[in-house]
Amino acid sequence: MSERALLFLKALVERYIRDGQPVGSRTLAKDTGLDLSPATVRNVMADLEDLGLLVSPHTSAGRVPTAAGYRLFVDSLLTVSPPSERDIASLRSTFVPGMDAKSLVETASNLLSGVTHLAGVVMLPRHERNAFRQIELVPLSDSRVLAILITTEGEVHNRIINTDRRFSPAQLEQSANYLNQMFTGQDINEVRRRLLEDLKRTHENMDQLMMHAAVLAHRVVEDADRKDDCYIAGQTNLMEFGELSSMDRLKQLFEAFNEKREILHILDRCIAADGVQIFIGEESGYALLDDCSVVSTTYRVEGEVVGVLGVIGPTRMDYQRVIPIVDVTARLLAAALRQN
């Protein structure tokens, strides 16, 4: 691509982010400050459209960026300036000393949504998530077993499980002792993962009674694993963007925010990544967010990644402003967690 074409793409994306309206050739010529005829500008825009970077809505002669256009803009044309010391001090003052981890996470989520006017999402630190404390297995009538899981937060999850054989009280006690020895203190997600691995083993590699114990535990751990692992704030901010404001679209988005599982799955993909990660449109792999972008980054305590935070908004979000806010908030949250 020529430098002129890149300049036009940058100017068009910035204008569309600002106004939310298709950009025409006259506006683009004015924004770039180049002394070019409207016909020349239209030719360049047509070339960008042929490359899949722009699209022309059928209701307008102007053009808007595609996801590929935003991706090129973010990767190659965006200039990001860090917040001023004054802005950082203002953000830092939001984290009050003495707050517990969950309050700090909730504060960070509200801060992200308030400053960016998008939806802010923050995963709970891994060590603050629900953990396995104790399981009890109680025989009932016929071949039914009552599995009782107690978490470190004092939550109690009960599940009646139909089995293919009868278990004596002694067998169930032995199974419960085995499970408690293996999993006490571990994150529920980790327990669920290990149980799945155990269930994939062959019978020759695992005692039959322990295999049944893993089956029973997995059934009740599934319920406990549905506990919310993140805070989301500012969902209603998305109503301000025309491309997301239809009632059906908002209903679907709000249901996704309430359910959270897919949102958490997207954030989990950032755990092993360095720096700010940006998913634009279909890159998230979640159809409900095809018109949205996710800007996220990890936060660390004592050098270890313990969570992910970020914002969700329309693809025409102000990346230049949002990216440094996400990065700084992650650093401030990490500092507050270390201090507390």
C-alpha positions as CSV (number, residue, x, y, z in Angstrom):
1,M,0.0,0.0,0.0
2,S,1.2,3.5,-0.7
3,E,1.8,6.0,2.1
4,R,-1.1,8.1,0.7
5,A,-3.5,5.1,1.0
6,L,-2.3,4.5,4.6
7,L,-2.8,8.2,5.4
8,F,-6.4,8.0,4.0
9,L,-7.2,4.9,6.0
10,K,-5.9,6.4,9.2
11,A,-7.8,9.6,8.7
12,L,-11.0,7.7,7.8
13,V,-10.8,5.4,10.8
14,E,-10.2,8.3,13.2
15,R,-13.1,10.3,11.7
16,Y,-15.4,7.3,11.9
17,I,-14.4,6.6,15.5
18,R,-15.2,10.2,16.4
19,D,-18.5,10.6,14.5
20,G,-19.9,7.1,13.9
21,Q,-21.0,8.2,10.4
22,P,-19.8,6.9,7.0
23,V,-17.0,9.1,5.7
24,G,-17.2,10.7,2.2
25,S,-14.4,11.7,-0.1
26,R,-14.8,15.5,0.6
27,T,-14.5,15.0,4.3
28,L,-11.5,12.7,3.9
29,A,-9.7,15.2,1.6
30,K,-10.3,17.9,4.2
31,D,-9.1,15.8,7.1
32,T,-5.9,14.7,5.3
33,G,-5.1,18.3,4.2
34,L,-4.0,17.0,0.7
35,D,-4.8,19.1,-2.3
36,L,-6.5,16.3,-4.3
37,S,-9.6,16.2,-6.3
38,P,-12.7,14.3,-4.9
39,A,-12.3,11.9,-7.8
40,T,-8.7,11.0,-6.8
41,V,-9.8,10.5,-3.2
42,R,-12.7,8.2,-4.3
43,N,-10.2,6.1,-6.4
44,V,-8.0,5.6,-3.3
45,M,-11.0,4.7,-1.2
46,A,-12.1,2.2,-3.9
47,D,-8.7,0.6,-3.7
48,L,-8.9,0.3,0.0
49,E,-12.4,-1.2,-0.4
50,D,-11.0,-3.8,-2.9
51,L,-8.4,-4.7,-0.2
52,G,-11.2,-5.4,2.2
53,L,-10.2,-2.6,4.5
54,L,-13.3,-0.4,3.9
55,V,-16.9,-1.1,3.1
56,S,-19.6,1.2,1.7
57,P,-23.0,0.9,3.4
58,H,-25.8,0.7,0.8
59,T,-27.5,3.7,2.5
60,S,-24.6,6.0,2.0
61,A,-21.9,7.0,-0.5
62,G,-19.4,7.2,2.4
63,R,-17.3,4.3,3.7
64,V,-16.7,2.7,7.1
65,P,-13.8,0.5,8.3
66,T,-14.0,-3.3,8.3
67,A,-12.5,-5.5,11.0
68,A,-9.5,-5.9,8.8
69,G,-9.3,-2.1,8.4
70,Y,-9.3,-1.6,12.2
71,R,-6.7,-4.3,12.6
72,L,-4.3,-2.6,10.2
73,F,-5.0,0.7,11.9
74,V,-4.4,-0.7,15.4
75,D,-1.3,-2.6,14.4
76,S,0.5,-0.1,12.2
77,L,-1.1,3.4,12.3
78,L,-2.1,4.0,15.9
79,T,-0.1,6.4,18.0
80,V,-0.7,5.8,21.7
81,S,0.3,8.4,24.3
82,P,0.5,7.4,28.0
83,P,-1.8,9.2,30.5
84,S,-0.4,12.2,32.2
85,E,0.9,12.0,35.8
86,R,-2.1,13.9,36.9
87,D,-4.5,11.4,35.3
88,I,-2.6,8.5,36.8
89,A,-2.7,10.1,40.2
90,S,-6.5,10.5,39.8
91,L,-6.9,6.9,38.8
92,R,-4.6,5.7,41.7
93,S,-6.7,7.6,44.3
94,T,-9.7,5.4,43.4
95,F,-8.0,2.4,45.0
96,V,-8.5,3.0,48.7
97,P,-5.9,1.3,51.0
98,G,-7.3,-1.5,53.1
99,M,-9.8,-2.8,50.5
100,D,-10.1,-6.5,50.1
101,A,-9.3,-8.2,46.7
102,K,-12.9,-8.5,45.6
103,S,-13.5,-4.8,46.3
104,L,-10.4,-3.8,44.4
105,V,-11.5,-5.8,41.4
106,E,-15.0,-4.3,41.5
107,T,-13.4,-0.9,41.8
108,A,-11.2,-1.5,38.8
109,S,-14.2,-2.7,36.7
110,N,-16.2,0.5,37.6
111,L,-13.1,2.6,36.9
112,L,-12.6,1.1,33.5
113,S,-16.3,1.6,32.5
114,G,-16.4,5.1,34.0
115,V,-13.3,6.4,32.3
116,T,-13.7,4.8,28.9
117,H,-17.6,4.8,28.8
118,L,-17.5,1.2,27.7
119,A,-18.1,-2.1,29.6
120,G,-15.3,-2.8,32.0
121,V,-14.5,-6.4,32.9
122,V,-12.0,-7.7,35.5
123,M,-11.3,-11.3,36.4
124,L,-10.9,-12.1,40.1
125,P,-7.3,-12.9,41.1
126,R,-6.8,-16.6,40.8
127,H,-6.0,-17.0,44.5
128,E,-9.2,-15.3,45.4
129,R,-11.4,-17.6,43.5
130,N,-13.5,-20.3,45.0
131,A,-11.4,-23.3,46.2
132,F,-12.2,-26.9,47.1
133,R,-12.3,-27.4,50.9
134,Q,-14.1,-30.6,51.6
135,I,-16.4,-33.2,50.0
136,E,-18.7,-35.7,51.7
137,L,-20.4,-38.6,50.1
138,V,-23.5,-40.0,51.8
139,P,-25.4,-43.2,50.7
140,L,-29.1,-42.8,50.0
141,S,-31.7,-45.4,49.1
142,D,-31.2,-47.7,46.1
143,S,-28.1,-46.6,44.1
144,R,-28.2,-43.0,44.9
145,V,-25.4,-40.9,46.5
146,L,-25.6,-37.4,48.0
147,A,-22.4,-35.5,47.2
148,I,-21.8,-32.4,49.3
149,L,-19.0,-30.0,48.3
150,I,-17.9,-27.2,50.6
151,T,-15.7,-24.4,49.3
152,T,-13.3,-22.2,51.0
153,E,-15.8,-19.4,50.9
154,G,-18.3,-21.4,52.9
155,E,-20.5,-22.3,50.0
156,V,-22.2,-25.6,50.1
157,H,-23.1,-27.4,46.8
158,N,-25.4,-30.5,47.0
159,R,-26.1,-33.0,44.3
160,I,-27.9,-36.3,44.3
161,I,-26.3,-38.7,41.9
162,N,-27.7,-41.9,40.5
163,T,-25.0,-44.5,40.2
164,D,-24.8,-47.9,38.5
165,R,-24.0,-49.8,41.7
166,R,-24.5,-49.6,45.4
167,F,-21.7,-48.2,47.6
168,S,-21.3,-49.0,51.3
169,P,-20.8,-46.1,53.8
170,A,-17.2,-47.3,54.2
171,Q,-16.5,-47.2,50.5
172,L,-17.9,-43.7,50.2
173,E,-15.9,-42.5,53.2
174,Q,-12.8,-44.0,51.6
175,S,-13.6,-42.2,48.4
176,A,-14.2,-38.9,50.1
177,N,-11.0,-39.1,52.1
178,Y,-9.1,-39.8,48.8
179,L,-10.7,-36.7,47.1
180,N,-10.1,-34.4,50.1
181,Q,-6.4,-35.5,50.2
182,M,-6.0,-34.8,46.5
183,F,-7.9,-31.5,46.1
184,T,-8.2,-29.6,49.4
185,G,-7.2,-25.9,48.8
186,Q,-7.1,-26.1,45.0
187,D,-9.0,-23.8,42.7
188,I,-12.3,-25.3,41.6
189,N,-11.4,-24.9,38.0
190,E,-8.2,-26.8,38.5
191,V,-10.0,-29.5,40.4
192,R,-12.4,-29.9,37.5
193,R,-9.6,-30.1,35.0
194,R,-7.7,-32.8,37.0
195,L,-10.9,-34.8,37.5
196,L,-11.5,-34.8,33.8
197,E,-8.0,-36.1,33.3
198,D,-8.6,-38.8,35.8
199,L,-11.7,-39.9,34.1
200,K,-9.8,-40.3,30.8
201,R,-7.4,-42.8,32.3
202,T,-7.9,-46.5,31.6
203,H,-9.2,-48.8,34.3
204,E,-5.8,-50.5,34.5
205,N,-4.2,-47.2,35.6
206,M,-6.8,-46.3,38.2
207,D,-8.4,-48.2,41.0
208,Q,-12.1,-48.9,40.3
209,L,-13.4,-47.2,43.5
210,M,-11.3,-44.2,42.8
211,M,-12.7,-44.0,39.3
212,H,-16.2,-43.9,40.8
213,A,-15.1,-41.3,43.3
214,A,-13.8,-39.1,40.4
215,V,-17.2,-39.4,38.6
216,L,-19.1,-38.4,41.7
217,A,-16.8,-35.5,42.5
218,H,-16.9,-34.2,38.9
219,R,-20.7,-34.1,38.9
220,V,-20.9,-31.8,41.9
221,V,-17.8,-29.7,41.0
222,E,-19.5,-28.8,37.8
223,D,-22.1,-26.9,39.8
224,A,-19.5,-25.1,41.9
225,D,-17.5,-24.2,38.8
226,R,-20.4,-22.0,37.5
227,K,-19.6,-19.4,40.1
228,D,-19.0,-16.0,38.6
229,D,-15.2,-15.3,38.2
230,C,-15.3,-11.7,37.1
231,Y,-17.0,-8.3,37.6
232,I,-18.5,-6.5,34.7
233,A,-19.6,-2.9,34.9
234,G,-21.0,-0.3,32.5
235,Q,-22.9,-2.6,30.2
236,T,-25.5,0.2,29.7
237,N,-22.8,2.4,28.2
238,L,-23.1,0.3,25.0
239,M,-26.6,1.7,24.5
240,E,-25.0,5.0,23.5
241,F,-23.6,3.4,20.3
242,G,-26.0,3.3,17.4
243,E,-24.6,0.1,15.9
244,L,-25.3,-1.8,19.2
245,S,-28.5,-0.1,20.3
246,S,-31.2,-2.3,18.7
247,M,-33.2,-4.0,21.4
248,D,-32.5,-7.5,20.1
249,R,-28.8,-6.8,20.0
250,L,-28.7,-5.3,23.5
251,K,-30.7,-8.2,24.9
252,Q,-28.2,-10.7,23.5
253,L,-25.2,-8.7,24.7
254,F,-26.7,-8.3,28.2
255,E,-27.5,-12.0,28.4
256,A,-23.9,-12.8,27.5
257,F,-22.7,-10.4,30.2
258,N,-25.0,-12.0,32.7
259,E,-23.9,-15.6,31.8
260,K,-20.2,-14.6,31.6
261,R,-18.9,-18.0,30.6
262,E,-17.9,-16.9,27.0
263,I,-16.5,-13.6,28.3
264,L,-14.3,-15.5,30.7
265,H,-13.2,-17.8,27.9
266,I,-12.1,-14.8,25.8
267,L,-10.2,-13.4,28.8
268,D,-8.6,-16.7,29.6
269,R,-7.0,-16.7,26.2
270,C,-5.0,-13.6,27.3
271,I,-3.5,-15.3,30.4
272,A,-0.4,-16.5,28.6
273,A,0.0,-13.4,26.4
274,D,2.3,-10.4,27.1
275,G,1.1,-6.8,26.8
276,V,-2.3,-5.5,25.7
277,Q,-4.3,-7.9,23.6
278,I,-7.0,-6.7,21.2
279,F,-9.7,-8.8,19.6
280,I,-11.6,-7.0,16.9
281,G,-15.0,-8.2,15.7
282,E,-14.9,-11.9,14.7
283,E,-11.4,-12.4,16.2
284,S,-13.0,-13.1,19.6
285,G,-14.5,-16.2,18.2
286,Y,-17.8,-15.4,19.9
287,A,-20.6,-14.5,17.4
288,L,-22.4,-12.1,19.8
289,L,-19.3,-9.9,19.9
290,D,-18.8,-9.7,16.1
291,D,-19.6,-6.0,16.2
292,C,-17.4,-5.4,19.3
293,S,-13.8,-5.2,20.2
294,V,-12.2,-6.4,23.4
295,V,-9.1,-4.7,24.7
296,S,-7.4,-6.6,27.6
297,T,-4.2,-7.2,29.5
298,T,-3.0,-9.3,32.4
299,Y,-2.2,-8.0,35.9
300,R,0.5,-9.5,38.0
301,V,1.3,-9.9,41.7
302,E,4.9,-10.8,42.7
303,G,5.7,-11.4,39.0
304,E,2.9,-14.0,38.6
305,V,-0.1,-13.4,36.3
306,V,-3.2,-13.7,38.5
307,G,-5.9,-12.2,36.3
308,V,-7.0,-10.3,33.2
309,L,-8.9,-7.0,32.9
310,G,-10.2,-5.0,29.9
311,V,-13.0,-3.3,28.2
312,I,-15.7,-4.4,25.7
313,G,-17.2,-1.9,23.3
314,P,-18.0,-1.3,19.6
315,T,-15.3,-1.9,17.0
316,R,-15.1,1.9,16.6
317,M,-13.9,2.5,20.1
318,D,-11.3,5.1,20.7
319,Y,-8.3,2.7,20.8
320,Q,-5.8,5.5,21.2
321,R,-7.4,6.5,24.5
322,V,-8.6,3.0,25.7
323,I,-5.4,1.1,25.3
324,P,-3.3,3.1,27.8
325,I,-6.2,3.3,30.2
326,V,-6.5,-0.5,30.3
327,D,-2.7,-0.9,30.7
328,V,-2.5,1.7,33.5
329,T,-5.5,0.3,35.4
330,A,-3.9,-3.2,35.3
331,R,-0.7,-1.8,36.9
332,L,-2.6,0.2,39.5
333,L,-4.8,-2.9,40.4
334,A,-1.6,-5.0,40.7
335,A,0.0,-2.4,43.0
336,A,-3.1,-2.2,45.2
337,L,-3.3,-6.0,45.5
338,R,0.4,-6.2,46.5
339,Q,-0.1,-3.4,49.1
340,N,-3.1,-5.1,50.6
